[in-house]
Amino acid sequence: MEYLVNVLYIVAFAMFIYGLMGLTGPKTAVRGNQIAAVGMGVAVVATLIAIRDTSNWVLIVAGLVIGVILGVPPALRTKMTAMPQLVALFNGVGGGTVALIAYAEFLDSDGFTAFQHGESPTVHIVIASLFAAIIGSISFWGSVIAFLKLQETLPGRPIGIGRLQQPLNAVLLIGAVALAVIIGVKAIEPTGPTSQWWIVGVLVLAAVLGLMVVLPIGGADMPVVISLLNALTGLSAAAAGLALNNQAMIVAGMIVGASGSILTNLMAKAMNRSIPAIVAGGFGGGGVAAAVGDGTVKTAKSTSAADAAIQMAYANQVIVVPGYGLAVAQAQHAVKDMAKMLESKGVEVKYAIHPVAGRMPGHMNVLLAEADVEYDAMKEMDDINDEFARTDVTLVIGANDVTNPAARNDPSSPIHGMPILNVDQSRSVIVLKRSMNSGFAGIDNPLFFADTTSMLFGDAKKSVAEVTEELKAL
């Protein structure tokens, strides 16, 4: 029986890795998810076989059913505009689950002194359990704040307590670790019963730390935060697997933790910011006035769908820069139709994707892939930035912060040094926006007032559809 369980686990691990490989491109992402899901099913079956006490099967199956009932409907009904919130929430649930597992293990093993699965309370088991408790709790409550910010229930701007923020976070971390050390010492060298309030204290301090770490992070950093919290959830799951002697949790957790860590590092580099700087408190929260360097206020030029269509129809190359405004308006299919019309007129159309555009990693890629945009037409920032200078028209759809030239030109800007798309170097720029409000980072964008920029106000989907109709008439 043990041989069968090991074989099934190996099959599950292989499917996890193969499924993850499929996530490297939009064309194979769906299949990759399906393969990984089947692998998780195999791991669940292997775990059920490994459990000798079949009386626990009822509880496990009940938990699976409840999870399916609670998880599937939101996944099916959630629109692409709200997908980042769903990802943040589901990620948080994973971390919360790990924290609850650690709490349950503490109760069932009399303070980590007599593990139910037959393992002696060795140092690595106790440390792994307490690590899972702390990191899982941080991940859950941090993800809750990320969800509320993305949902705009909480403001996207940083929310903090000024200079006391970092000392408070340090006190919370030290407190959680200190309680964990006390629990660990009492577990390794039992001196008497350990009150459950010790582990409750660890979970509570870690929970408050998770809240206080994410609250001061501004909206522009949220894609990095989601990726970081995802990595933490994976690491906590791997630690819980180590404590439970469950190979599936160890491997799956390490895969998530490693991939999430790599993605977090890549996105932080794309913003020219260090991960500690982001965790210490993100930027954002500026005003929306159109103030410029000399203290004057410029007026943005507006344009019409007809004028925009004429500009693009006679262009050699058009670059579309998607942002969260595209997601809000669900304009990806309309953009695809407009691109087909332009291509029929001999205009080359490309899409410039900034690594942190939208609200989560790969948000724009997913939206465009949904509209069957060719993957080869989606260009990453480093691959397309040199092309803006020889581009006739760049169409910016709701992308504020990733096109802001202040990141390159204004040393006083909060985003100075962040790599951006060189949209301002195009011969002509058309920006689709509902209003002149600032982006999620809460800072102004001088691009909107440049001499080469025109603003096409209104719902992005409706505006693009109007441009397409005008193109048909040309």
C-alpha positions as CSV (number, residue, x, y, z in Angstrom):
1,M,0.0,0.0,0.0
2,E,2.8,2.4,0.8
3,Y,4.4,1.6,-2.5
4,L,1.1,2.6,-4.3
5,V,0.9,5.8,-2.4
6,N,4.5,6.8,-3.3
7,V,3.8,6.0,-7.0
8,L,0.7,8.2,-6.9
9,Y,2.5,11.0,-5.3
10,I,5.3,10.9,-7.9
11,V,2.6,11.0,-10.7
12,A,1.0,14.0,-8.9
13,F,4.3,15.8,-8.7
14,A,5.1,15.2,-12.3
15,M,1.6,16.6,-13.3
16,F,2.2,19.7,-11.0
17,I,5.5,20.5,-12.8
18,Y,4.1,19.8,-16.3
19,G,1.1,21.9,-15.6
20,L,3.2,24.8,-14.3
21,M,5.2,24.6,-17.5
22,G,2.0,25.1,-19.5
23,L,1.4,28.4,-17.7
24,T,4.3,30.0,-19.5
25,G,2.0,31.0,-22.4
26,P,-1.6,31.9,-23.0
27,K,-2.1,29.2,-25.6
28,T,-1.1,26.4,-23.1
29,A,-2.3,28.0,-19.9
30,V,-5.7,26.4,-19.8
31,R,-4.3,22.9,-20.5
32,G,-1.6,23.5,-17.9
33,N,-4.2,24.4,-15.2
34,Q,-6.2,21.3,-16.1
35,I,-3.2,19.0,-15.8
36,A,-2.2,20.5,-12.5
37,A,-5.8,20.1,-11.2
38,V,-5.8,16.4,-12.2
39,G,-2.5,16.1,-10.4
40,M,-4.0,17.5,-7.2
41,G,-6.8,15.0,-7.5
42,V,-4.3,12.2,-7.7
43,A,-2.6,13.6,-4.6
44,V,-5.8,13.7,-2.7
45,V,-6.5,10.1,-3.6
46,A,-3.0,9.1,-2.5
47,T,-3.5,10.9,0.8
48,L,-6.9,9.1,1.4
49,I,-5.2,5.7,0.8
50,A,-2.4,6.6,3.1
51,I,-4.8,7.4,6.0
52,R,-5.2,4.2,8.0
53,D,-8.1,5.5,10.0
54,T,-10.9,5.5,7.4
55,S,-13.3,7.2,9.9
56,N,-11.6,10.5,8.9
57,W,-12.6,10.0,5.3
58,V,-16.0,11.4,6.0
59,L,-14.6,14.7,7.4
60,I,-12.1,14.9,4.5
61,V,-14.8,14.3,1.8
62,A,-17.1,16.8,3.6
63,G,-14.3,19.4,3.5
64,L,-13.8,18.8,-0.2
65,V,-17.5,19.1,-1.0
66,I,-17.7,22.4,1.0
67,G,-14.6,23.7,-0.7
68,V,-16.1,22.9,-4.1
69,I,-19.4,24.5,-3.2
70,L,-17.7,27.7,-2.0
71,G,-15.0,27.9,-4.6
72,V,-16.5,27.0,-8.0
73,P,-19.4,29.5,-8.2
74,P,-17.2,32.6,-7.6
75,A,-14.6,31.3,-10.1
76,L,-17.3,30.8,-12.7
77,R,-19.1,34.1,-12.1
78,T,-16.2,36.5,-11.5
79,K,-15.5,38.9,-14.3
80,M,-12.0,39.4,-15.6
81,T,-12.1,42.9,-14.0
82,A,-12.4,41.3,-10.6
83,M,-10.0,38.4,-11.2
84,P,-7.1,40.0,-9.2
85,Q,-9.4,40.1,-6.2
86,L,-10.3,36.5,-6.6
87,V,-6.7,35.5,-6.9
88,A,-5.8,37.4,-3.7
89,L,-8.8,35.9,-1.8
90,F,-8.1,32.3,-2.9
91,N,-4.4,32.7,-2.1
92,G,-5.3,34.0,1.3
93,V,-7.6,31.0,1.9
94,G,-4.6,28.7,1.4
95,G,-2.5,30.6,4.0
96,G,-5.4,30.6,6.4
97,T,-5.8,26.8,5.9
98,V,-2.2,26.2,6.8
99,A,-2.5,28.4,9.9
100,L,-5.6,26.4,11.0
101,I,-3.7,23.1,10.4
102,A,-0.9,24.3,12.6
103,Y,-3.4,25.2,15.3
104,A,-5.1,21.8,15.0
105,E,-1.8,20.0,15.2
106,F,-1.0,21.9,18.4
107,L,-4.2,20.8,20.0
108,D,-4.0,17.2,18.8
109,S,-0.4,16.7,19.8
110,D,-0.7,18.3,23.3
111,G,1.5,21.3,22.4
112,F,3.6,19.6,19.7
113,T,4.8,16.9,22.2
114,A,3.0,13.8,20.8
115,F,2.2,14.0,17.1
116,Q,-0.7,11.9,16.1
117,H,0.9,10.6,12.9
118,G,3.6,8.7,14.9
119,E,6.5,11.1,14.5
120,S,8.4,12.1,17.6
121,P,8.4,15.8,18.4
122,T,11.8,16.5,16.8
123,V,13.2,20.0,16.4
124,H,12.5,20.2,12.6
125,I,8.8,19.2,13.0
126,V,8.2,21.7,15.8
127,I,10.0,24.5,13.9
128,A,8.1,23.7,10.7
129,S,4.8,23.7,12.4
130,L,5.4,27.1,14.1
131,F,6.8,28.5,10.8
132,A,3.6,27.4,9.0
133,A,1.5,29.0,11.7
134,I,3.2,32.4,11.5
135,I,3.6,32.6,7.7
136,G,0.2,31.2,7.0
137,S,-1.5,33.7,9.3
138,I,0.5,36.6,7.8
139,S,-0.5,35.4,4.3
140,F,-4.2,35.1,5.1
141,W,-4.7,38.5,6.7
142,G,-2.4,40.2,4.2
143,S,-4.4,38.8,1.4
144,V,-7.6,40.0,3.0
145,I,-6.3,43.5,2.9
146,A,-5.1,43.1,-0.7
147,F,-8.5,41.9,-1.6
148,L,-10.2,44.8,0.1
149,K,-7.9,47.3,-1.7
150,L,-8.4,45.7,-5.1
151,Q,-12.1,45.7,-4.5
152,E,-11.8,49.4,-3.5
153,T,-13.6,48.7,-0.2
154,L,-10.4,50.1,1.3
155,P,-8.6,53.0,-0.4
156,G,-5.8,52.0,-2.8
157,R,-3.5,54.6,-1.3
158,P,-1.0,53.7,1.5
159,I,-2.7,53.5,4.9
160,G,-0.1,53.7,7.7
161,I,0.9,55.3,11.0
162,G,3.9,57.2,9.8
163,R,7.3,56.6,11.5
164,L,5.8,54.2,14.0
165,Q,4.9,51.7,11.2
166,Q,8.2,49.9,11.0
167,P,8.9,49.8,14.8
168,L,5.4,48.4,15.3
169,N,5.9,45.7,12.6
170,A,9.2,44.8,14.2
171,V,7.5,44.4,17.6
172,L,4.8,42.2,16.2
173,L,7.3,40.0,14.4
174,I,9.5,39.7,17.4
175,G,6.5,38.9,19.6
176,A,5.3,36.2,17.3
177,V,8.7,34.6,17.1
178,A,9.3,34.9,20.8
179,L,6.0,33.0,21.6
180,A,6.9,30.4,19.0
181,V,10.3,29.9,20.6
182,I,8.7,29.4,24.0
183,I,6.2,26.9,22.5
184,G,9.1,25.1,20.8
185,V,11.3,24.9,23.9
186,K,8.3,23.5,25.9
187,A,7.6,20.9,23.1
188,I,11.2,19.7,22.8
189,E,11.7,19.5,26.6
190,P,8.2,19.1,28.1
191,T,8.0,20.8,31.5
192,G,4.2,20.6,31.8
193,P,1.0,21.2,29.8
194,T,1.2,24.1,27.3
195,S,-1.8,26.4,27.2
196,Q,-3.5,26.8,23.8
197,W,-3.4,30.5,24.4
198,W,0.3,30.4,23.4
199,I,-0.4,29.3,19.9
200,V,-3.4,31.6,19.7
201,G,-1.0,34.5,20.6
202,V,1.3,33.5,17.8
203,L,-1.6,33.4,15.3
204,V,-3.0,36.8,16.5
205,L,0.4,38.6,16.4
206,A,1.1,37.2,12.9
207,A,-2.4,38.2,11.8
208,V,-1.9,41.8,13.0
209,L,1.5,41.8,11.3
210,G,-0.1,40.7,8.0
211,L,-2.6,43.5,8.2
212,M,0.0,46.2,9.1
213,V,2.4,45.1,6.4
214,V,0.0,45.3,3.5
215,L,-2.1,48.4,4.6
216,P,0.8,50.9,3.9
217,I,1.4,49.4,0.5
218,G,0.1,51.6,-2.3
219,G,-2.0,50.3,-5.2
220,A,0.7,50.5,-7.8
221,D,2.7,47.9,-5.9
222,M,-0.3,45.6,-5.5
223,P,0.7,43.1,-8.3
224,V,4.0,42.6,-6.5
225,V,2.3,42.1,-3.2
226,I,-0.1,39.5,-4.6
227,S,2.9,37.6,-6.0
228,L,4.7,37.9,-2.7
229,L,1.7,36.7,-0.6
230,N,1.3,33.8,-3.0
231,A,5.0,32.8,-2.4
232,L,4.5,33.0,1.3
233,T,1.4,30.7,1.1
234,G,3.4,28.2,-0.8
235,L,6.2,28.2,1.7
236,S,3.8,27.9,4.7
237,A,2.2,24.9,2.9
238,A,5.6,23.2,2.4
239,A,6.4,23.7,6.1
240,A,3.1,22.2,7.1
241,G,3.8,19.3,4.8
242,L,7.1,18.8,6.5
243,A,5.4,18.7,9.9
244,L,2.7,16.3,8.7
245,N,5.1,14.2,6.8
246,N,3.0,14.8,3.6
247,Q,5.1,14.7,0.5
248,A,2.3,16.3,-1.7
249,M,2.2,19.4,0.5
250,I,5.9,19.7,0.6
251,V,6.4,19.5,-3.2
252,A,3.3,21.6,-4.1
253,G,4.2,24.2,-1.5
254,M,7.8,24.5,-2.7
255,I,6.7,24.8,-6.3
256,V,4.4,27.6,-5.4
257,G,6.9,29.2,-3.1
258,A,9.7,29.1,-5.6
259,S,7.8,30.2,-8.6
260,G,6.1,33.0,-6.6
261,S,9.5,34.2,-5.3
262,I,11.0,34.3,-8.7
263,L,7.9,36.2,-10.1
264,T,8.0,38.6,-7.2
265,N,11.7,39.3,-7.8
266,L,11.2,39.8,-11.6
267,M,8.3,42.2,-11.0
268,A,10.2,44.2,-8.4
269,K,13.0,44.6,-10.9
270,A,10.6,45.7,-13.5
271,M,9.6,48.5,-11.2
272,N,13.2,49.2,-10.2
273,R,12.3,48.7,-6.6
274,S,13.5,46.3,-4.0
275,I,11.1,43.9,-2.3
276,P,12.1,45.2,1.2
277,A,11.3,48.8,-0.1
278,I,7.9,47.6,-1.2
279,V,7.1,45.8,2.0
280,A,8.3,48.9,3.9
281,G,5.5,50.9,2.3
282,G,4.6,51.6,-1.3
283,F,4.2,54.8,-3.1
284,G,1.0,56.5,-4.1
285,G,-1.7,58.7,-2.7
286,G,-0.8,61.9,-4.5
287,G,-3.4,64.4,-5.7
288,V,-5.0,64.6,-9.1
289,A,-4.3,68.2,-10.1
290,A,-2.6,68.7,-13.4
291,A,0.3,70.7,-11.9
292,V,3.6,70.8,-13.8
293,G,7.1,71.8,-13.0
294,D,6.7,75.6,-13.3
295,G,3.5,75.7,-11.2
296,T,1.2,76.3,-14.2
297,V,-1.8,74.1,-15.1
298,K,-2.0,72.7,-18.6
299,T,-5.1,71.7,-20.4
300,A,-5.4,68.3,-22.1
301,K,-6.5,68.2,-25.8
302,S,-9.5,66.1,-26.5
303,T,-10.2,64.3,-29.8
304,S,-13.0,62.4,-31.5
305,A,-13.4,58.9,-32.7
306,A,-13.3,60.1,-36.3
307,D,-10.0,62.0,-35.8
308,A,-8.5,59.0,-34.0
309,A,-9.6,56.7,-36.8
310,I,-8.0,58.9,-39.5
311,Q,-4.7,59.1,-37.6
312,M,-4.5,55.3,-37.2
313,A,-5.8,54.5,-40.7
314,Y,-2.9,56.3,-42.3
315,A,-0.2,55.1,-39.9
316,N,2.4,52.5,-40.7
317,Q,2.5,51.1,-37.1
318,V,0.1,51.4,-34.2
319,I,1.0,50.2,-30.7
320,V,-1.8,49.5,-28.3
321,V,-0.9,49.9,-24.6
322,P,-3.5,48.1,-22.4
323,G,-4.1,49.0,-18.7
324,Y,-6.7,48.4,-16.1
325,G,-9.1,50.7,-18.0
326,L,-9.3,48.0,-20.7
327,A,-10.2,45.4,-18.0
328,V,-12.9,47.7,-16.4
329,A,-14.5,48.3,-19.8
330,Q,-14.1,44.7,-21.0
331,A,-12.8,46.3,-24.2
332,Q,-10.4,43.5,-25.3
333,H,-12.7,42.1,-27.9
334,A,-13.5,45.5,-29.3
335,V,-9.7,46.2,-29.5
336,K,-9.2,43.0,-31.4
337,D,-11.9,44.0,-33.9
338,M,-10.3,47.4,-34.3
339,A,-6.9,45.8,-34.9
340,K,-8.3,43.5,-37.6
341,M,-9.7,46.5,-39.4
342,L,-6.4,48.3,-39.2
343,E,-4.5,45.3,-40.4
344,S,-6.9,45.0,-43.4
345,K,-5.7,48.5,-44.3
346,G,-2.0,47.5,-44.1
347,V,-1.3,48.9,-40.7
348,E,0.9,46.9,-38.4
349,V,-0.6,46.5,-34.8
350,K,1.3,45.5,-31.8
351,Y,0.6,45.4,-28.1
352,A,3.0,46.7,-25.4
353,I,2.7,44.9,-22.1
354,H,4.2,46.4,-19.0
355,P,5.0,43.7,-16.3
356,V,2.9,45.4,-13.7
357,A,0.0,46.7,-15.8
358,G,-3.3,45.9,-14.3
359,R,-3.9,44.5,-10.8
360,M,-2.0,41.2,-10.9
361,P,0.9,39.5,-12.8
362,G,0.0,38.8,-16.4
363,H,-3.4,40.6,-16.2
364,M,-3.2,42.2,-19.6
365,N,-1.9,39.0,-21.3
366,V,-4.8,37.1,-20.0
367,L,-7.3,39.7,-21.2
368,L,-5.8,39.9,-24.7
369,A,-5.5,36.1,-25.0
370,E,-9.2,35.9,-24.1
371,A,-9.9,38.0,-27.2
372,D,-7.7,35.6,-29.3
373,V,-5.0,38.2,-29.8
374,E,-1.9,36.5,-31.3
375,Y,0.7,35.8,-28.6
376,D,3.5,37.0,-31.0
377,A,1.8,40.4,-31.1
378,M,2.1,40.9,-27.4
379,K,5.4,42.5,-26.7
380,E,7.1,42.8,-23.3
381,M,8.4,46.2,-22.3
382,D,12.1,45.5,-23.0
383,D,11.2,44.2,-26.5
384,I,9.1,47.1,-27.6
385,N,10.4,50.2,-25.9
386,D,12.8,51.0,-28.8
387,E,9.9,50.9,-31.3
388,F,7.9,53.8,-29.9
389,A,10.2,56.3,-31.4
390,R,9.4,55.0,-34.9
391,T,5.7,54.4,-34.2
392,D,3.1,56.7,-35.8
393,V,0.3,56.3,-33.2
394,T,0.2,54.8,-29.8
395,L,-3.2,54.0,-28.3
396,V,-3.2,54.0,-24.5
397,I,-6.2,52.4,-22.9
398,G,-6.5,53.2,-19.2
399,A,-2.8,52.7,-18.5
400,N,-1.7,55.5,-16.2
401,D,1.2,54.7,-14.1
402,V,3.2,52.5,-16.5
403,T,3.3,55.2,-19.1
404,N,4.1,58.1,-16.8
405,P,7.2,59.9,-18.1
406,A,7.7,61.4,-14.6
407,A,9.3,58.1,-13.7
408,R,12.1,59.0,-16.1
409,N,12.2,62.8,-16.0
410,D,11.2,64.0,-12.5
411,P,13.5,63.1,-9.7
412,S,10.9,64.3,-7.2
413,S,8.3,61.8,-8.4
414,P,7.5,58.9,-6.1
415,I,7.9,56.6,-9.1
416,H,11.2,58.0,-10.3
417,G,13.5,55.3,-11.6
418,M,10.6,52.8,-12.4
419,P,11.0,51.5,-15.9
420,I,8.1,52.6,-18.1
421,L,6.8,52.1,-21.6
422,N,8.3,54.9,-23.7
423,V,4.9,56.0,-25.0
424,D,5.8,59.7,-25.0
425,Q,8.4,59.1,-27.7
426,S,5.7,58.2,-30.3
427,R,4.8,60.7,-33.0
428,S,1.3,60.8,-31.8
429,V,-0.5,59.4,-28.6
430,I,-4.2,58.9,-28.1
431,V,-5.3,58.2,-24.5
432,L,-8.6,56.5,-23.8
433,K,-9.9,57.5,-20.4
434,R,-13.2,58.1,-18.6
435,S,-11.8,61.3,-16.9
436,M,-8.6,63.0,-15.9
437,N,-8.4,61.2,-12.6
438,S,-5.0,59.8,-11.6
439,G,-4.2,56.1,-11.8
440,F,-4.2,53.5,-9.0
441,A,-0.9,54.9,-7.6
442,G,-2.6,58.2,-7.1
443,I,-0.1,60.4,-9.0
444,D,-0.4,62.7,-12.0
445,N,0.7,61.8,-15.5
446,P,2.3,64.6,-17.6
447,L,1.8,62.4,-20.7
448,F,-1.8,63.5,-20.8
449,F,-0.8,67.2,-21.3
450,A,2.0,66.7,-23.9
451,D,1.7,68.4,-27.2
452,T,1.6,65.1,-29.1
453,T,-1.2,63.6,-26.9
454,S,-4.9,63.7,-27.5
455,M,-7.6,62.4,-25.0
456,L,-10.6,60.4,-26.2
457,F,-12.9,60.5,-23.2
458,G,-15.6,57.9,-22.5
459,D,-16.0,54.2,-21.9
460,A,-13.1,52.4,-23.5
461,K,-15.2,49.7,-25.1
462,K,-17.7,52.2,-26.6
463,S,-14.9,54.5,-27.8
464,V,-13.0,51.7,-29.5
465,A,-16.2,50.5,-31.2
466,E,-16.8,54.0,-32.5
467,V,-13.3,54.2,-33.8
468,T,-13.8,50.8,-35.6
469,E,-17.0,52.1,-37.2
470,E,-15.2,55.2,-38.4
471,L,-12.4,53.0,-39.8
472,K,-15.0,51.1,-41.9
473,A,-16.0,54.3,-43.5
474,L,-12.5,55.3,-44.6
